[in-house]
Amino acid sequence: MIKIRTTRRLDPMDRIRELGDAGVPFRFDVHALLSSDDAVALETLAPSRARPVRAIMAAMTSIDGGGRVWQIAADVAFPNSFLELNAVDGVPQFPQKLEPQLRFRTEKREIEPGVTVFVAPGDPTRIEGVEDDLRWSVAVVTLRMTSIEADASAACSAAMPYFERVLESLSFQMQSPLPMHSVAAIDLTGNPAVGDLREFMQWSGLPTPTFRRLSSPMGSVLGATVPDLSLDLNPADLRANRALDWYLKSLHAQFEADAFLFLWIAMEILFDLSDLKVEEPYTGPHCGHVIAHCQQCGAETTKEVRGASIKRFLTEGFSLDPTIAKRLWTARQMFHGAHAFDSKVMDGLPELSQWLRAVVVTILKPILGMANDVPPLAGPPSMWIQPYAGAGGERHVAPEDLDPLLGHEPV
């Protein structure tokens, strides 16, 4: 299979990883990264010159800034406000009837050259459960951008960091989550008119770089068909009960990051029961010198090294590959703020979480008095499915495509 795409990403490998995750059950082999003044023409010409290989990806960055105009619209649930106080002579007056008040304005803003965001009231029937729930209103958050992404799927992926940037700011200001639901993309390149047929694609939802909904592992987890009521943890075993509580939280998690954190906490609680520790003398944080004994009293400075100990626990205790153990610790450090945010780590969370799940289940089962060969069984990761569906093709341009604020007065 040959795959050739264009991108304006600062790091083209980010786009290549996204395409691999979304379209095929393997990562693309990268054979060429090219920079071009006319990336679109090169993308059209390249397939006729490329030799068949299993997978090839050429990521070409346009210098001239040209490309296609993509418009991506997302239905977002906004919480309503129910209390609007009016003051009479400086005294707040409570209303006799609570009416839901919208907490967003109809407006548009250019967030950077070539990228404009629009916010307008949406259709409450498009989000399940919102139509009859006075706590929520629906806004359509629309992003119009000039991009050299070759298709609607690629354009939508390129738009996700902008959506996250906008919604994170609004969410922080409101101190409320702003869940993004269905997402649609349409090509508005040139001078489109109402009724024109244009490339179009719609999804039930899409992950942003930070907030990715929990994936479903395929073939890696097997639960009991009928559970046994007689199996129970000893209430006196506080450590095992705490680990089980955190593990069960991971089953309720909605996002990949939450599931990983809950599983890591469960694993680290159980790790403290292990004798597989690594101890080293104190090392100066700046000079790197090893100080084996205190210069004042002569006592040894040897102490447990947490990261090395946990990696030893995973590799020697559960036969995890050292590279997997290192990736798990790197993810842990990123969540603790010791490392910078890395989208590559986020891409690997479904796999890493399954490794943690396998470790925790393996430890908890004998504590519960369960045999190793009976469910629940949690094995190495194989495949997982993201909770999104999409369909594409062509559709007619609608008036609201040309003017996302149509029928609404900007504030």
C-alpha positions as CSV (number, residue, x, y, z in Angstrom):
1,M,0.0,0.0,0.0
2,I,1.3,3.4,-0.9
3,K,0.1,6.5,1.1
4,I,1.3,10.0,0.1
5,R,0.0,13.0,2.0
6,T,0.7,16.7,2.6
7,T,0.8,18.5,5.9
8,R,1.8,21.8,7.4
9,R,2.6,20.3,10.8
10,L,5.9,21.6,12.3
11,D,6.7,17.9,13.0
12,P,5.4,15.9,10.0
13,M,5.7,12.7,12.1
14,D,2.8,13.8,14.2
15,R,0.5,13.6,11.2
16,I,2.0,10.3,10.1
17,R,1.3,8.7,13.4
18,E,-2.3,9.9,13.4
19,L,-2.9,8.4,9.9
20,G,-1.5,5.1,11.1
21,D,-3.7,5.1,14.2
22,A,-6.9,6.0,12.3
23,G,-6.7,3.9,9.2
24,V,-4.6,0.7,9.7
25,P,-3.7,-1.6,12.5
26,F,0.1,-0.8,12.1
27,R,2.4,2.2,12.0
28,F,3.5,3.4,8.6
29,D,7.1,2.9,7.5
30,V,8.5,6.3,6.5
31,H,10.6,6.3,3.4
32,A,10.7,10.0,2.5
33,L,10.0,13.5,4.0
34,L,10.0,16.2,1.3
35,S,9.6,19.9,1.4
36,S,8.1,21.6,-1.7
37,D,7.0,25.0,-2.9
38,D,4.1,23.3,-4.7
39,A,3.2,20.4,-2.4
40,V,-0.2,19.8,-3.9
41,A,1.2,19.3,-7.4
42,L,3.9,17.0,-6.1
43,E,1.3,15.0,-4.2
44,T,-0.6,14.4,-7.5
45,L,2.5,13.5,-9.4
46,A,4.1,11.2,-6.9
47,P,1.8,8.1,-7.1
48,S,2.6,7.6,-10.8
49,R,6.4,7.6,-10.0
50,A,6.2,5.5,-6.8
51,R,7.2,1.8,-6.7
52,P,4.8,-0.6,-4.9
53,V,5.9,-1.1,-1.3
54,R,4.1,-2.3,1.8
55,A,3.7,1.2,3.2
56,I,5.2,4.6,2.2
57,M,4.4,8.0,3.5
58,A,5.7,11.2,2.0
59,A,4.9,14.3,4.2
60,M,5.4,17.5,2.2
61,T,5.2,20.9,3.7
62,S,3.9,23.7,1.6
63,I,6.0,26.9,1.8
64,D,3.7,29.2,-0.1
65,G,0.7,28.7,2.3
66,G,-1.7,27.8,-0.4
67,G,-4.1,24.9,-0.2
68,R,-7.8,24.1,0.3
69,V,-10.4,25.8,2.5
70,W,-11.8,23.3,5.0
71,Q,-14.7,24.0,7.4
72,I,-15.1,21.7,10.4
73,A,-18.1,22.1,12.7
74,A,-18.5,20.4,16.1
75,D,-21.6,20.2,18.3
76,V,-20.6,21.2,21.8
77,A,-22.7,20.9,25.0
78,F,-22.5,24.1,27.0
79,P,-23.9,24.2,30.6
80,N,-26.7,26.7,31.2
81,S,-27.0,29.3,33.9
82,F,-30.2,29.4,36.0
83,L,-29.7,32.4,38.1
84,E,-29.6,36.0,36.8
85,L,-29.9,38.5,39.7
86,N,-31.3,41.9,39.2
87,A,-30.4,44.6,41.7
88,V,-33.0,47.1,43.0
89,D,-31.4,49.9,45.0
90,G,-28.3,47.8,45.4
91,V,-30.2,44.8,46.8
92,P,-30.1,41.6,44.7
93,Q,-33.6,40.4,43.7
94,F,-34.1,36.7,43.1
95,P,-36.4,35.7,40.2
96,Q,-39.7,34.0,40.9
97,K,-39.0,31.5,38.1
98,L,-35.7,30.0,37.1
99,E,-35.1,30.2,33.4
100,P,-32.0,28.7,31.7
101,Q,-29.6,31.3,30.4
102,L,-27.1,30.6,27.6
103,R,-23.5,30.9,28.6
104,F,-22.0,31.5,25.2
105,R,-22.1,34.4,22.7
106,T,-22.7,34.2,19.0
107,E,-19.4,35.5,17.6
108,K,-16.4,34.8,15.4
109,R,-12.7,35.4,15.8
110,E,-9.6,34.8,13.8
111,I,-7.3,32.9,16.2
112,E,-4.4,33.0,13.8
113,P,-3.9,33.9,10.1
114,G,-6.0,31.5,8.0
115,V,-7.9,30.1,10.9
116,T,-11.2,31.5,12.0
117,V,-13.6,30.1,14.7
118,F,-17.3,30.8,14.9
119,V,-19.7,30.1,17.8
120,A,-23.5,30.0,17.2
121,P,-26.5,28.3,18.8
122,G,-27.0,24.7,17.6
123,D,-29.7,22.1,17.4
124,P,-30.3,20.4,20.8
125,T,-31.7,17.2,19.1
126,R,-28.2,16.5,17.7
127,I,-26.9,15.5,21.1
128,E,-28.6,12.6,22.8
129,G,-30.1,13.5,26.2
130,V,-29.7,17.3,25.8
131,E,-33.0,18.2,24.1
132,D,-35.1,17.7,27.3
133,D,-32.3,18.6,29.8
134,L,-32.5,22.2,30.9
135,R,-29.0,22.0,32.3
136,W,-27.4,22.1,28.8
137,S,-27.6,24.0,25.5
138,V,-25.9,23.1,22.2
139,A,-23.5,25.4,20.4
140,V,-22.0,24.8,17.0
141,V,-18.3,25.6,17.2
142,T,-17.0,26.0,13.6
143,L,-13.4,26.2,12.4
144,R,-12.6,27.5,8.9
145,M,-9.0,27.1,7.9
146,T,-6.8,27.2,4.8
147,S,-4.9,23.9,4.8
148,I,-3.0,21.6,2.4
149,E,-4.5,18.5,3.9
150,A,-5.7,16.4,1.0
151,D,-9.0,15.0,2.3
152,A,-11.7,15.7,4.9
153,S,-10.3,13.2,7.4
154,A,-6.8,14.7,7.3
155,A,-8.3,18.2,7.6
156,C,-10.3,17.3,10.6
157,S,-7.3,15.8,12.4
158,A,-5.3,19.0,11.6
159,A,-8.2,21.0,13.1
160,M,-8.3,19.2,16.4
161,P,-5.5,21.1,18.1
162,Y,-7.3,24.3,17.3
163,F,-10.6,23.0,18.7
164,E,-8.8,21.9,21.9
165,R,-7.1,25.3,22.2
166,V,-10.5,27.1,22.0
167,L,-12.5,24.7,24.2
168,E,-9.9,24.5,26.9
169,S,-9.9,28.3,27.3
170,L,-13.7,28.4,27.4
171,S,-13.9,25.5,29.7
172,F,-11.3,27.0,32.2
173,Q,-13.2,30.3,32.2
174,M,-16.5,28.6,32.9
175,Q,-15.0,26.0,35.3
176,S,-17.1,23.3,33.5
177,P,-16.3,20.6,30.9
178,L,-17.3,21.3,27.3
179,P,-17.8,17.8,25.7
180,M,-17.4,17.8,21.9
181,H,-19.9,15.5,20.2
182,S,-20.5,15.0,16.4
183,V,-18.0,16.6,14.0
184,A,-18.4,17.3,10.3
185,A,-16.0,18.6,7.7
186,I,-16.7,20.1,4.2
187,D,-14.5,21.5,1.4
188,L,-15.2,25.1,0.7
189,T,-12.3,25.8,-1.6
190,G,-12.8,28.5,-4.3
191,N,-16.1,30.2,-4.5
192,P,-18.7,27.7,-3.4
193,A,-22.4,28.4,-3.9
194,V,-25.4,27.0,-2.2
195,G,-26.3,23.7,-3.8
196,D,-22.7,22.9,-5.0
197,L,-21.6,19.3,-4.4
198,R,-18.5,19.2,-2.2
199,E,-16.4,16.6,-0.4
200,F,-17.9,15.9,3.1
201,M,-17.3,13.7,6.1
202,Q,-19.0,13.3,9.4
203,W,-18.0,11.5,12.6
204,S,-19.8,10.8,15.9
205,G,-16.9,12.4,17.6
206,L,-13.1,12.7,17.4
207,P,-10.2,12.7,19.9
208,T,-8.3,15.9,20.6
209,P,-4.6,15.6,21.4
210,T,-5.2,15.7,25.2
211,F,-8.7,14.3,25.7
212,R,-9.2,10.9,24.0
213,R,-12.1,8.8,24.9
214,L,-11.4,5.4,26.2
215,S,-10.8,2.7,23.6
216,S,-12.1,-0.9,23.8
217,P,-9.5,-3.6,23.9
218,M,-10.2,-6.5,21.5
219,G,-9.2,-10.0,22.6
220,S,-7.0,-8.8,25.5
221,V,-9.6,-8.9,28.3
222,L,-12.0,-11.7,29.3
223,G,-14.4,-11.3,32.2
224,A,-16.4,-14.0,33.9
225,T,-19.7,-14.8,32.3
226,V,-21.3,-15.4,35.7
227,P,-19.4,-13.9,38.7
228,D,-19.0,-15.8,42.0
229,L,-20.5,-14.1,45.0
230,S,-18.3,-16.0,47.4
231,L,-15.1,-14.4,46.2
232,D,-14.2,-11.4,48.4
233,L,-11.2,-9.4,49.5
234,N,-10.2,-9.6,53.2
235,P,-11.4,-6.2,54.6
236,A,-8.3,-6.1,56.7
237,D,-6.1,-6.1,53.6
238,L,-6.2,-2.3,53.2
239,R,-3.5,-2.2,50.5
240,A,-5.2,-4.7,48.2
241,N,-8.6,-3.0,48.8
242,R,-7.2,0.4,47.8
243,A,-5.6,-1.2,44.7
244,L,-8.9,-2.8,43.8
245,D,-10.8,0.5,44.2
246,W,-8.4,2.3,41.8
247,Y,-8.6,-0.6,39.3
248,L,-12.4,-0.4,39.3
249,K,-12.2,3.4,38.8
250,S,-10.3,2.6,35.6
251,L,-13.3,0.5,34.4
252,H,-15.5,3.6,34.8
253,A,-13.1,6.0,33.2
254,Q,-14.2,7.9,30.1
255,F,-10.8,9.1,28.8
256,E,-7.6,7.2,28.1
257,A,-5.6,9.5,30.4
258,D,-7.9,8.8,33.3
259,A,-7.8,5.0,32.8
260,F,-4.0,5.1,32.6
261,L,-3.7,7.1,35.8
262,F,-6.1,4.9,37.8
263,L,-4.4,1.7,36.6
264,W,-0.9,3.2,37.4
265,I,-2.0,4.1,41.0
266,A,-3.4,0.5,41.5
267,M,-0.1,-1.0,40.2
268,E,2.1,1.3,42.3
269,I,0.1,0.4,45.5
270,L,0.7,-3.3,44.8
271,F,4.3,-2.7,43.8
272,D,5.1,-1.7,47.4
273,L,4.4,-5.4,48.4
274,S,7.3,-6.5,46.2
275,D,10.9,-7.1,47.2
276,L,12.1,-6.2,43.6
277,K,13.7,-2.9,44.5
278,V,16.7,-1.0,43.3
279,E,18.7,0.9,45.8
280,E,21.5,3.3,45.1
281,P,23.6,5.9,47.1
282,Y,22.7,9.5,46.9
283,T,23.8,11.3,43.7
284,G,24.2,15.0,43.6
285,P,21.5,16.6,41.4
286,H,23.8,19.0,39.6
287,C,27.3,17.6,39.7
288,G,26.3,13.9,39.4
289,H,28.8,12.8,42.0
290,V,27.9,9.8,44.1
291,I,27.9,10.4,47.9
292,A,27.9,7.0,49.5
293,H,28.1,8.3,53.1
294,C,27.0,11.4,55.0
295,Q,30.0,13.7,55.4
296,Q,28.7,14.7,58.9
297,C,27.8,11.4,60.6
298,G,29.1,8.7,58.2
299,A,25.7,7.0,57.7
300,E,25.0,5.4,54.3
301,T,22.9,7.4,51.9
302,T,21.5,4.4,50.0
303,K,17.8,4.6,49.3
304,E,15.2,3.1,46.9
305,V,15.3,4.5,43.4
306,R,11.6,4.6,42.4
307,G,11.8,4.6,38.7
308,A,14.4,1.9,38.4
309,S,12.6,-0.2,41.1
310,I,9.3,-0.1,39.2
311,K,10.9,-1.0,35.9
312,R,12.6,-3.9,37.6
313,F,9.3,-4.9,39.1
314,L,7.6,-5.0,35.7
315,T,10.4,-6.7,33.8
316,E,11.5,-9.3,36.3
317,G,8.2,-9.8,38.0
318,F,5.9,-9.9,34.9
319,S,8.3,-10.5,32.0
320,L,7.5,-7.1,30.4
321,D,10.0,-6.0,27.7
322,P,12.3,-3.4,29.1
323,T,11.2,-1.0,26.4
324,I,7.6,-1.3,27.5
325,A,8.6,-0.7,31.1
326,K,10.5,2.4,30.1
327,R,7.5,3.7,28.1
328,L,5.3,3.1,31.1
329,W,7.6,5.1,33.4
330,T,8.0,7.9,30.8
331,A,4.2,8.2,30.6
332,R,4.0,8.3,34.4
333,Q,6.6,11.1,34.5
334,M,4.7,13.1,31.9
335,F,1.5,12.9,34.0
336,H,3.4,14.0,37.0
337,G,4.8,17.0,35.2
338,A,8.4,15.8,35.3
339,H,8.4,15.6,31.5
340,A,6.8,17.9,28.9
341,F,3.5,16.9,27.3
342,D,4.1,14.5,24.4
343,S,1.4,13.5,21.9
344,K,3.5,10.3,21.1
345,V,3.0,9.2,24.7
346,M,-0.8,9.9,24.4
347,D,-0.9,7.8,21.2
348,G,0.4,4.8,23.1
349,L,-1.9,5.0,26.1
350,P,-4.3,2.3,25.0
351,E,-1.4,-0.2,24.7
352,L,0.3,0.9,27.9
353,S,-3.0,0.8,29.9
354,Q,-3.5,-2.8,28.8
355,W,-0.1,-3.8,30.1
356,L,-0.9,-2.2,33.4
357,R,-4.3,-4.0,33.5
358,A,-2.6,-7.3,32.9
359,V,-0.1,-6.7,35.8
360,V,-2.8,-5.5,38.3
361,V,-5.2,-8.4,37.5
362,T,-2.3,-10.9,37.8
363,I,-1.6,-9.6,41.3
364,L,-5.1,-9.3,42.6
365,K,-6.5,-12.7,41.5
366,P,-4.5,-14.8,44.0
367,I,-5.4,-12.2,46.8
368,L,-9.0,-12.9,45.9
369,G,-8.4,-16.7,46.0
370,M,-8.8,-17.1,42.2
371,A,-6.9,-19.5,40.0
372,N,-4.7,-17.9,37.3
373,D,-6.5,-19.8,34.5
374,V,-10.1,-18.5,35.2
375,P,-11.6,-15.2,34.3
376,P,-11.0,-12.4,34.6
377,L,-8.1,-12.7,32.2
378,A,-6.0,-9.7,31.0
379,G,-3.3,-10.4,28.5
380,P,-0.9,-8.4,26.4
381,P,-2.5,-5.8,24.2
382,S,-3.4,-6.7,20.6
383,M,-5.9,-4.3,19.1
384,W,-8.4,-1.7,20.4
385,I,-11.3,0.2,18.9
386,Q,-11.9,3.9,19.4
387,P,-15.5,4.8,20.2
388,Y,-16.1,6.8,17.1
389,A,-17.8,6.1,13.8
390,G,-17.7,8.1,10.5
391,A,-19.0,8.3,7.0
392,G,-18.1,10.4,4.1
393,G,-18.8,11.3,0.4
394,E,-20.3,14.4,-1.1
395,R,-23.2,16.7,-0.1
396,H,-24.7,19.9,-1.2
397,V,-23.4,23.2,0.3
398,A,-26.0,24.7,2.7
399,P,-26.4,28.4,3.5
400,E,-25.1,27.9,7.0
401,D,-21.9,26.4,5.5
402,L,-21.2,29.8,3.8
403,D,-22.2,31.8,6.9
404,P,-21.9,29.8,10.2
405,L,-23.6,32.7,12.0
406,L,-26.6,32.8,9.6
407,G,-29.8,33.8,11.5
408,H,-27.9,34.8,14.6
409,E,-26.7,38.3,15.5
410,P,-23.0,38.4,16.6
411,V,-22.5,39.9,20.1
